[in-house]
Amino acid sequence: MLSQHRRELWVGVAIVALFAALAIVRPEYFGRGNLIDLFLANVAVLIIAAGMTLVMLAGEIDISVGSAFAVCAVSAGALSKTGAPVLLVIAAVCVLGALLGALNGALVAYLRLPSIVVTLAMMIVLRDSLRWITQGAWVQDLPPDFQWLGLSQGTYPVAAGLIAVAIAAALAWGLRHTAAGRVCYATGSSRDAARLAGVNTSLVTLCAFASLGALTGLAAVLNAMRFNQIPANTGLGLELKVIAAVVVGGTAITGGRGTLAGTVLGVVLLGAIGPALTFLGVSAYWERAIQGAIILVAVAADALPRIRHTHAALREARA
Amino acid sequence: MSATPLLAANLITKSYAGVRALSNVSFDLHEGEVHALVGENGAGKSTLIKVMTGAVAADSGTLSVAGAPVAQMSPAASRALGIAAIYQQPALFPHLTVAENIAFALEPRAPWRQIDWRRRRRDARDLLARVGADIDADRLVETLSMPEQQLVEIAKAIGSNARVLIMDEPTASLSEREVQRLFEVVARLKSQKVGIIYISHRLEEILAIADRVTVLRDGSTVGTHAREGLHASTLINLMIGRELSAIFPKRAVALGAVALELRHLTCKAAGVRDASLVVRSGEIVGLAGLVGSGRTELAQAVFGLMPPDSGEVLVHGQPIAARSPAAAIDAGIGYLPEDRKQHGVVPEMAIEHNMSLANLAAVARRGLIDRAGERSQAERFVEQLRIKTASVASDVESLSGGNQQKVALARWLATSPKVLILDEPTQGVDVGSKSEIHALMQELAERGLAVLMISSELPEILGMSDRIAVMRAGTIAGVLSREEATQERVLAMALGH
């Protein structure tokens, strides 16, 4: 059990160590205001990373989530200004996101195009179409019942937190306990073997992308509610944050291995470290570099036991 | 013919993971000679070639080139000594030109060296002329036909000053006329004093082209014979000539209704044409044939991996239109694939999860997996099939080959199939597991399953089958009953004699 979840354990240890250091040196890091800010800044990353975990477990990747996020956010703003009730806005944007994801998924699953190429193209197409349509203009004057989910600024974080936790818990449980979760792992682990066992691997791929799309839509709405305008360039670079968190959380880029708990821990570690640097007096310019270093350490830690294993097997074969 | 052989292998022995692939094999080749190497699937031909080209190291025995012993053979050393091999599938760079491909073997490769394109083209043209090939050196290799690519391979081999040319099944994908062209090239090379080791399943080719023939059987040399006075039937006898050593747990079972029927099944993509076959409940039908005769492809066409172009597959009289494995599984067919690690199991998944993968519906209700039920199913199979593992939660990759194969088999038993297709079920499996798998096959037949077993091992085919269907060139060449079948008859049918 422990050896299977070694990655989750180490990321957890890193988080505890970081928090312990902060508690001693800069206890003000744990001030209510800062924690809420930190949390709100990462809710979107968490929700999308949960969906990205599905796609990466199935052996694919989606780098268009940042652009899809922007399209969904702007659409949510535009729709709410027509006076649509907030729940309808949320539902509509989730469907929009799911359709965008399903388009990626269909191209990958049925035309067997590499997902990195398909979603790279989609990233550019969505981003630049949005730029052209909005002419760079921000969506402004959002109606008050859209902002903060129509709740108060104080209760919104609780609601967003409940939603994020519910999604993460549902997916974590689903991956372990449903047939859908099982075939997701099987497809990513060995597509051919899964197909020979009667798994409809194309459908699995399509559904993983569509789920990620829907979650991207949800994240976009929840994030848009925090401000009274939506910039047309929202979500720039979001895909990198999301993929980094999933990778640090231990999901194999080649698919088949990983857990949602790991992803949650990855989001927490990468999300907490940036502001922590500011509190510790390190220049904010180091944030990205340190996040990058964490990713390298995480993937190198993955490779080491495997290399040792291969060498041991080779020695055994020679003996 | 000079007295010192160009290449001599002396008392070569090689084992893979305790299984003896070659034992005390000796082989020599003279200048300007074609020396053919024949044997059944798994007789040790490939291993011998690998030893001679340095791809694998022999456990014992010596190699010498032109009389000089070679202490350690490696791929680089064998190239330097003038040994080159061409295989059934040309190993060229498809996106480079003919000249570039040839230059790769020809020119010393210092990365900063400037390329003399004119010389490169001229060299390529000269070499192509030497093998009598009329191919433009500037064409991309991917635009060449298979025989043209083979000629480029030969030109490349000669360009590296090969004195020994190993040709492994060079005619497998050639037409009759192309074979004649290839033979002309071989004759030309002979006159240039190149020694050729020629491997083929086509005995008539061997008899037409070889000066001497060495027969391998079960990793040992049966003998080396001059071509004069050799006949195909003599060769077949030499290739088999063994007693059935293993005891197979085959018992007669009362046969039931027809469970699987193929009617004129044709699948061009798979190279299967007009294959008809019947397997009854309780029956084990062995599917024999040489490597490349289309056995696996036939199984894949039945299982919906390569949907057939025409013809029918019927399970218990019902035509099934299996366009996908899922549809074939629904119709009651299970398929244990040949390549266990790639296709048979999901190596990174737990044993229990592998066993339920083909039939998640049995352990799940409305999409929710009953993990306790899944575990008890796995534990039942682990006990029934005597799978050696500490826990059903262990990853399949931690198991031995034989135990992995049992997990793959358990996956299909979990679907309660009516028809089970087993593709090389005991390949790469230790002796103990092998007889356990055989016993299990018999047990399944007694329970009324129809079993179609593909195997390259003739004793296994003869020992386990009620009837034997022999494939050749993508179709069923004939069917023999258990009583009529002998190794000679099966092999002769597979070879087309």
Boltz contact constraints between the chains, C-beta under 6 A:
constraints:
  - contact:
      token1: [A, 177]
      token2: [B, 368]
      max_distance: 6.0
  - contact:
      token1: [A, 177]
      token2: [B, 369]
      max_distance: 6.0
  - contact:
      token1: [A, 178]
      token2: [B, 367]
      max_distance: 6.0
  - contact:
      token1: [A, 178]
      token2: [B, 368]
      max_distance: 6.0
  - contact:
      token1: [A, 179]
      token2: [B, 360]
      max_distance: 6.0
  - contact:
      token1: [A, 179]
      token2: [B, 364]
      max_distance: 6.0
  - contact:
      token1: [A, 179]
      token2: [B, 367]
      max_distance: 6.0
  - contact:
      token1: [A, 179]
      token2: [B, 369]
      max_distance: 6.0
  - contact:
      token1: [A, 186]
      token2: [B, 346]
      max_distance: 6.0
  - contact:
      token1: [A, 186]
      token2: [B, 357]
      max_distance: 6.0
  - contact:
      token1: [A, 189]
      token2: [B, 346]
      max_distance: 6.0
  - contact:
      token1: [A, 189]
      token2: [B, 348]
      max_distance: 6.0
  - contact:
      token1: [A, 189]
      token2: [B, 349]
      max_distance: 6.0
  - contact:
      token1: [A, 190]
      token2: [B, 346]
      max_distance: 6.0
  - contact:
      token1: [A, 192]
      token2: [B, 343]
      max_distance: 6.0
  - contact:
      token1: [A, 193]
      token2: [B, 343]
      max_distance: 6.0
  - contact:
      token1: [A, 193]
      token2: [B, 346]
      max_distance: 6.0
  - contact:
      token1: [A, 195]
      token2: [B, 325]
      max_distance: 6.0
  - contact:
      token1: [A, 196]
      token2: [B, 325]
      max_distance: 6.0
  - contact:
      token1: [A, 196]
      token2: [B, 337]
      max_distance: 6.0
  - contact:
      token1: [A, 196]
      token2: [B, 343]
      max_distance: 6.0
  - contact:
      token1: [A, 197]
      token2: [B, 357]
      max_distance: 6.0
  - contact:
      token1: [A, 197]
      token2: [B, 358]
      max_distance: 6.0
  - contact:
      token1: [A, 198]
      token2: [B, 325]
      max_distance: 6.0
  - contact:
      token1: [A, 198]
      token2: [B, 326]
      max_distance: 6.0
  - contact:
      token1: [A, 198]
      token2: [B, 329]
      max_distance: 6.0
  - contact:
      token1: [A, 198]
      token2: [B, 358]
      max_distance: 6.0
  - contact:
      token1: [A, 200]
      token2: [B, 326]
      max_distance: 6.0
  - contact:
      token1: [A, 256]
      token2: [B, 348]
      max_distance: 6.0
